[in-house]
Amino acid sequence: MDNDGRHETRGTNGPPPFDTSGRPPSVPPPTEPSSQAVPPLPPVPPPPRHGGASAGADQPGIPPRPLTVPEALPPRPAGAPPGAVPPDGASFVAWLRTERPPASPGIWRYGHTPRPEKEPEPVPGRQLITGALIALLVGWLVWSLLWNGYFGRWWRLPLELVTPDSWRTDPGYHTLIVEYAYYGLVIVGILAFVARLGRWSEVWHRYGLPAWRRAVPAASAVPPSAEEDPAQWPQLRAGGAPEAAERLAAETGAGVMRDVDHARITRAWQAVRAGRRSREEFTRAVLADGAGACPHPSGARDLPGRAAEHDLVTAQVRVGEVGDTPRNPYAFRGAGLALGPDLLGTSLLAVGPVGAGKSVRLVRPVVENLCLLALAGRAAVVVVSAAGSPGAGSAEQYDVVVRPGHPDSVYDLDLYGGASDPDEAAAILAEALVGDLADPHTGGDTRRSTTVLAQLIGPYAAVHGRFPSVPELRELLDGAPAALTALRKDLEDLGDTTMLRELDARARQSGSPHDPGPALADRIALLDRPAFSSFFDTSGRTRPFSLRAVDHPVRVRIDLPERGHADASRILARLVLAQFTESVAAREDPSLFACLVLDDATGAVTPQTVRSLQRLRSANAGAVLTLRTLEEVPRTLRGPLLGAVGCRVALCGLTPWDGQDFAEVWGKEWTEARDVTDRQIVADEPLTKAAHFVRRAITGKAPTAQSVTVRQVERERWSASELAHAVPPGHAVLSLTNVRGEYAPPLLVDLRK
């Protein structure tokens, strides 16, 4: 395998770390060929960012600044929880051979034992044993009565009809054999009847050999054959790479391979089968590097630590256990609940107050799983959270950490998302600046704001060969006469009449009552602060990170400056969300799953966001959004938002108003209602009256009889009151839909298990 997918020597003279949109917009960002299973990333980390006082930071010979860990991160726990340690050695082989049967969406498939769809009728043990013995006695009594002739000889009529008369006049051994065979058939028929009547099969399964086998730990299973043993890599042998299979089987048996290595090499082999990589190249890489073949560009083969239980064969992460309660379908009760790309591809929305467990028990396992899949070359993840959020995990598990507003940030953020077209850049920026101001009642959107930005960005790019920086764009939006006059003069010198018309159109609209320019200027001013003075540079002195990098298996974390810059953080969250939805739609190779995790989506949900979420599924991408309450979303967008995502999570502590929205989207179901009515018994007989009098004197209650009415009624799956008051702490009610359209009903899940 060539060296494109390996970790190259890092230096300051290498290519830019990711897309550099600060260069002239006419130069499209470089893309990697799609013929590789694990697309290579450019070398990381890059040189230090170019600030106002560090003009020589890009000079050769200056070592790059290492990534810094935010001071607000919580301390790492001393040890991983049970089940969070990756399998190694002999345990890896056992882990690889464990059955993963097909299951409903959301069920943890690793070692899962399927259950029937309907719950069997529970029968008490004493009643079951007593019924079996009584049925046996009834069968013995029936046979005794038949044998002793109490029922006559009619039961022998079939035997007499099929045997000749000579056998009865001159009986022999053959006559005895036929008669006793007939008696045996009758006995078997009686036993079959009484066995069904007495539920002998249920007694056998509950107290017989199957119960003993379940109670006694099973002995070590016999290893499967080489054609079926996943540790022997049969798919490589069948695909014409036996040498690579032998090498990988030896690495597996020697305890060198881990779950990330297995997933990464399996991904590379899938690229070979799809024709994106040559078989000879793959074989050479495996023979040379073994379990370390096809490495992630960072060179990492695992995360520094794990906080959840992962199964990279099915790409699942276990987040909890479905409660054993009648509210949950019987097939789901007691099973582990897991999330993976097949579910996240429909996007996920989690709503719950502070302390409900959104970040620690839901976001963090999902982010960890996506980072592991990125190391395996199967996913790209972008995590947007407040600085120090526990849901994002440690900085060591990421390739890129962007910290806008922090002076020690190694990476900058591309304001225009790597776009080379002024109209595309204007649309992305308009959504970030004023997307939350669009009025859904009147069908308003960001189209007018996009037009205003395009009328300024386009002429500026035509003159300067780049898009304007934040201070320059603010000056143009404010309508500064000096800036506009200088821009007009430059356009006249160039003879660009098209851009002159754009600038003239902007001049005519400026000052009108419905001009969105002042609102855009006010919003861009939030980014034109001293804390962001060295960020969002477009002059080419820095190398800002662009979300065009989701073409690669990259792990990105963006820390928002919530303290002191809350409004700017919301703008940046909308900016990243808009750039992500545009980038994943323009990818050349959508086989790589891309996911955006927005730990706090307050202010990020706009009409355009809702429309974009619905298009992510077709691009093999998804988004994870969390909210403290649905009140943070405009009233008219709550229903469309819940309808746009396929996975909905309502955590404990939900308000009744939020619960009402979830109850409406989950709908109703037909259920069986039992109404029990007590009626007093009126006696006419003197003896019965006396018995009732004595019973009332003893118990103090009048004799009654119960009347049970069973009927089918339509009720809400989860009512607003139940979601607000009946969900225990550490639990959540969630519904899941995968990318194939399979659906799991709302389930009560314990996120602590």
C-alpha positions, -999 to 999 in steps of 0.1 A, spaced: 0 0 0 14 34 -8 24 59 18 -5 83 12 -25 69 41 5 68 65 17 94 89 42 117 71 70 136 87 56 167 102 72 200 95 65 237 88 73 235 51 46 209 44 12 216 28 -16 233 47 -32 212 74 -66 213 59 -85 235 34 -73 271 34 -101 293 24 -81 324 31 -65 320 -4 -81 334 -35 -116 320 -38 -110 311 -74 -86 283 -63 -107 253 -52 -96 234 -21 -75 203 -28 -93 170 -26 -79 135 -21 -86 108 -47 -114 85 -37 -94 54 -46 -82 49 -10 -101 31 17 -87 54 44 -83 88 28 -51 105 40 -51 136 61 -25 163 57 2 163 84 -9 173 119 -3 194 139 3 225 117 26 254 125 14 279 151 -13 303 141 -2 336 127 -12 363 152 -6 400 151 28 398 168 40 365 154 47 373 118 76 349 116 56 319 129 54 304 94 92 306 88 110 273 83 129 258 112 104 270 139 89 239 156 51 237 156 33 245 188 18 214 205 -19 211 211 -29 224 245 -55 210 268 -82 234 279 -77 243 316 -114 238 323 -115 201 313 -124 178 343 -98 154 356 -97 121 339 -110 92 361 -84 68 375 -98 38 358 -122 28 330 -156 15 339 -163 -23 334 -167 -32 298 -150 0 285 -115 -17 281 -108 -28 246 -103 -66 242 -68 -78 239 -50 -111 235 -72 -142 239 -102 -120 249 -100 -104 214 -104 -137 197 -134 -145 219 -148 -111 213 -145 -115 176 -162 -149 176 -191 -138 197 -225 -140 179 -241 -108 169 -276 -118 157 -298 -94 137 -320 -74 160 -344 -45 161 -330 -9 158 -311 2 190 -306 -33 205 -270 -40 216 -262 -69 192 -230 -82 209 -240 -115 226 -277 -106 223 -302 -134 229 -334 -126 209 -367 -128 227 -402 -135 213 -423 -105 203 -451 -113 228 -447 -120 265 -457 -156 273 -485 -160 299 -468 -163 333 -479 -195 352 -470 -199 389 -446 -229 395 -470 -247 419 -499 -244 395 -477 -256 367 -464 -287 386 -499 -295 400 -515 -292 365 -489 -316 350 -494 -342 377 -532 -340 374 -530 -344 337 -508 -375 342 -533 -390 366 -561 -383 341 -542 -400 313 -535 -430 335 -572 -432 345 -584 -431 309 -560 -459 299 -570 -480 329 -607 -476 320 -600 -485 284 -578 -516 293 -603 -529 318 -632 -526 294 -653 -500 312 -657 -481 279 -665 -513 259 -645 -524 229 -652 -495 205 -617 -482 209 -604 -515 193 -626 -510 163 -598 -496 140 -576 -526 148 -604 -551 140 -611 -533 107 -576 -536 94 -568 -572 106 -581 -603 89 -606 -627 106 -581 -655 105 -558 -637 129 -586 -638 155 -595 -675 151 -558 -686 149 -537 -660 167 -500 -660 165 -469 -640 173 -477 -616 144 -512 -610 160 -496 -601 194 -471 -577 177 -498 -559 158 -521 -556 189 -494 -543 212 -483 -519 185 -518 -506 184 -519 -503 222 -487 -483 220 -502 -459 195 -532 -453 218 -510 -447 248 -489 -422 228 -521 -404 217 -533 -402 253 -499 -390 265 -498 -363 237 -532 -351 248 -524 -349 285 -490 -334 278 -506 -306 260 -533 -303 286 -507 -303 314 -481 -280 297 -454 -306 300 -432 -287 275 -432 -256 297 -424 -278 328 -394 -293 308 -380 -259 298 -385 -244 333 -372 -274 354 -357 -298 330 -324 -301 312 -326 -267 294 -329 -250 328 -298 -269 341 -279 -259 310 -288 -223 316 -278 -225 353 -245 -242 347 -219 -221 328 -214 -235 293 -181 -251 285 -157 -234 260 -172 -238 226 -153 -256 198 -136 -232 175 -154 -228 142 -138 -240 110 -115 -218 90 -142 -210 65 -164 -196 93 -139 -184 119 -137 -146 117 -103 -148 134 -90 -165 102 -102 -137 79 -122 -159 55 -133 -129 35 -97 -123 24 -92 -159 15 -123 -160 -6 -114 -127 -22 -80 -138 -34 -57 -125 -7 -46 -157 12 -12 -143 21 -27 -113 38 -52 -135 55 -24 -158 69 -5 -128 82 -36 -112 99 -46 -146 114 -12 -149 129 -14 -114 143 -49 -122 157 -37 -154 174 -6 -137 188 -27 -111 206 -13 -82 186 -45 -71 169 -72 -50 186 -107 -40 177 -97 -8 160 -71 -26 138 -98 -52 128 -123 -25 118 -97 -4 100 -84 -33 79 -119 -45 72 -127 -10 59 -96 -11 36 -107 -46 23 -141 -32 15 -125 -5 -6 -106 -33 -24 -139 -51 -31 -154 -18 -43 -126 -12 -67 -112 19 -50 -80 2 -41 -59 -25 -57 -56 -60 -42 -19 -61 -47 -14 -28 -29 -35 -40 1 -16 -73 3 18 -56 3 7 -32 31 -6 -61 52 25 -83 47 47 -53 56 28 -39 87 5 -67 98 -21 -54 123 -8 -18 118 -15 -18 81 -37 10 65 -30 34 95 -49 65 103 -29 96 92 -24 105 129 -7 71 135 -30 64 165 -45 29 168 -67 36 198 -80 64 221 -62 74 253 -91 61 273 -126 48 269 -156 56 290 -182 33 273 -185 -2 258 -180 -3 221 -184 -30 194 -167 -19 163 -178 -50 143 -214 -36 144 -201 1 149 -223 3 180 -218 19 214 -238 8 245 -255 37 262 -279 20 286 -303 -8 292 -340 -11 283 -360 -13 315 -379 -45 324 -412 -28 327 -446 -34 310 -443 0 293 -416 -14 270 -423 -41 244 -413 -76 256 -387 -81 229 -367 -51 241 -369 -56 279 -336 -62 296 -316 -57 263 -288 -33 260 -295 -1 241 -269 10 215 -263 38 190 -244 37 158 -241 53 123 -272 35 111 -292 54 137 -272 86 138 -277 88 101 -313 99 107 -300 126 133 -307 126 170 -323 152 192 -319 150 230 -339 173 254 -334 175 291 -325 200 318 -290 205 332 -279 174 352 -301 150 333 -271 133 317 -272 146 281 -234 152 279 -220 125 301 -243 96 295 -253 102 259 -230 127 240 -197 114 254 -202 77 244 -214 87 210 -184 110 204 -161 83 217 -175 58 193 -173 82 163 -136 89 172 -129 52 172 -147 48 139 -126 77 125 -94 58 135 -108 29 116 -113 51 85 -151 47 87 -163 81 100 -155 118 103 -167 136 135 -170 173 143 -178 181 180 -190 216 189 -193 224 226 -185 249 252 -150 250 264 -146 224 292 -177 205 284 -175 168 297 -193 155 266 -165 163 243 -139 143 262 -102 150 263 -83 169 236 -59 140 231 -86 120 212 -88 146 184 -67 155 154 -78 191 154 -88 214 183 -101 248 173 -106 273 202 -119 306 188 -111 335 211 -83 316 229 -48 329 224 -32 294 225 -54 279 198 -33 261 172 -60 262 146 -82 290 132 -117 286 118 -126 294 82 -153 320 82 -165 310 47 -163 272 50 -138 268 22 -162 281 -4 -148 295 -36 -181 309 -49 -192 343 -34 -228 333 -35 -222 301 -16 -200 319 9 -227 345 13 -254 319 19 -233 302 46 -225 334 64 -261 348 62 -274 316 79 -248 320 107 -255 357 112 -292 361 109 -306 326 104 -324 328 138 -341 361 128 -360 346 99 -397 348 105 -413 314 98 -448 329 101 -445 350 69 -422 325 51 -392 348 57 -357 333 52 -321 345 48 -324 351 10 -323 389 13 -294 387 37 -276 364 13 -281 389 -15 -267 417 5 -236 398 15 -231 385 -21 -233 421 -33 -204 430 -11 -183 398 -10 -183 393 -47 -169 428 -56 -143 426 -28 -131 392 -40 -129 404 -76 -106 432 -65 -85 415 -38 -85 379 -48 -99 368 -14 -130 372 7 -131 401 32 -121 396 68 -144 403 97 -134 440 102 -135 446 65 -169 431 61 -182 450 90 -170 482 74 -187 474 42 -220 465 59 -219 497 79 -218 516 46 -185 534 53 -181 559 24 -143 555 23 -144 518 20 -172 517 -6 -156 545 -27 -122 527 -27 -139 495 -37 -158 512 -65 -127 529 -78 -108 495 -79 -137 479 -98 -137 507 -123 -99 503 -128 -105 466 -134 -133 473 -158 -155 447 -140 -190 460 -149 -208 430 -135 -195 436 -100 -201 474 -104 -238 466 -110 -237 445 -78 -223 473 -58 -247 498 -73 -276 475 -64 -264 474 -28 -261 512 -28 -298 515 -39 -310 492 -12 -290 507 16 -312 528 40 -345 512 30 -369 502 58 -365 465 50 -327 466 44 -311 436 63 -277 454 62 -279 470 97 -289 436 113 -260 419 95 -236 447 106 -248 443 143 -242 405 142 -208 407 125 -198 432 151 -201 404 177 -172 387 159 -152 419 156 -140 419 192 -104 420 206 -107 384 216 -112 374 180 -87 398 164 -63 371 153 -91 347 142 -111 343 110 -82 356 89 -86 355 51 -53 372 41 -34 339 37 -11 344 67 -29 317 87 -42 282 78 -78 281 91 -96 248 95 -124 242 70 -152 217 73 -144 206 37 -121 182 57 -150 159 64 -139 141 32 -113 125 54 -116 104 86 -108 134 108 -116 141 144 -124 177 151 -133 195 183 -144 232 183 -146 249 217 -170 278 218 -162 308 240 -194 307 260 -180 328 289 -182 365 279 -192 358 243 -225 339 244 -240 356 214 -208 351 194 -209 314 204 -244 310 190 -233 326 157 -203 302 155 -225 272 162 -248 282 134 -218 288 112 -204 253 118 -238 237 113 -243 256 80 -208 247 68 -212 211 77 -245 206 58 -230 222 28 -197 203 29 -213 168 33 -236 174 4 -206 183 -19 -184 152 -10 -172 131 -38 -171 99 -18 -201 96 6 -191 61 18 -174 78 49 -200 86 75 -199 122 87 -215 134 120 -218 168 136 -223 168 174 -236 200 188 -236 197 225 -258 227 230 -280 237 201 -295 268 217 -300 294 190 -288 270 163 -322 257 152 -334 277 123 -358 270 94 -328 263 72 -314 239 99 -346 219 99 -345 216 61 -308 206 61 -313 179 87 -337 162 64 -311 160 36 -283 146 57 -295 110 55 -291 109 17 -255 122 21 -245 94 47 -243 120 74 -261 129 106 -262 154 134 -266 151 172 -283 180 189 -290 186 226 -313 212 241 -321 220 277 -357 226 267 -377 230 235 -386 265 247 -352 274 232 -367 266 197 -393 289 181 -428 275 186 -434 270 149 -402 250 145 -406 225 173 -429 202 154 -409 203 122 -376 197 142 -390 167 160 -403 154 126 -369 160 109 -349 138 132 -353 100 134 -340 96 170 -357 115 198 -346 114 234 -366 128 263 -346 128 295 -358 129 331 -369 163 344 -387 173 312 -413 200 316 -450 191 308 -449 216 279 -419 198 263 -435 165 271 -466 175 252 -445 180 220 -429 146 224 -463 130 231 -477 145 199 -449 133 177 -449 98 192 -487 95 187 -511 69 200 -514 32 200 -542 6 205 -540 -11 239 -562 -34 260 -581 -18 289 -596 -38 317 -624 -23 337 -632 -40 370 -666 -33 385 -678 -45 420 -715 -50 426 -732 -60 458 -748 -95 458 -784 -94 469 -796 -128 483 -832 -140 484 -827 -173 501 -829 -173 540 -797 -194 543 -778 -172 519 -789 -141 537 -777 -155 570 -743 -164 554 -740 -129 540 -749 -114 574 -722 -134 591 -696 -125 564 -704 -88 568 -701 -90 606 -667 -106 603 -652 -86 574 -671 -54 578 -678 -54 541 -709 -64 521 -704 -94 498 -696 -83 463 -690 -99 429 -665 -85 403 -674 -78 367 -644 -75 343 -648 -57 310 -620 -59 284 -619 -34 255 -595 -19 230 -588 18 234 -564 42 218 -541 59 242 -509 80 240 -477 60 241 -463 84 266 -484 113 279 -470 147 288 -476 141 325 -458 107 324 -428 122 306 -426 150 331 -432 130 363 -428 93 357 -393 91 342 -369 82 371 -335 100 375 -308 87 351 -334 74 327 -347 86 294 -375 78 270 -363 75 234 -375 64 200 -352 53 172 -353 51 134 -325 37 113 -315 48 78 -335 18 63 -367 31 79 -369 4 106 -385 19 138 -383 12 175 -411 25 196 -405 49 226 -385 29 252 -378 37 289 -340 32 292 -317 33 321 -287 53 310 -266 43 340 -262 7 331 
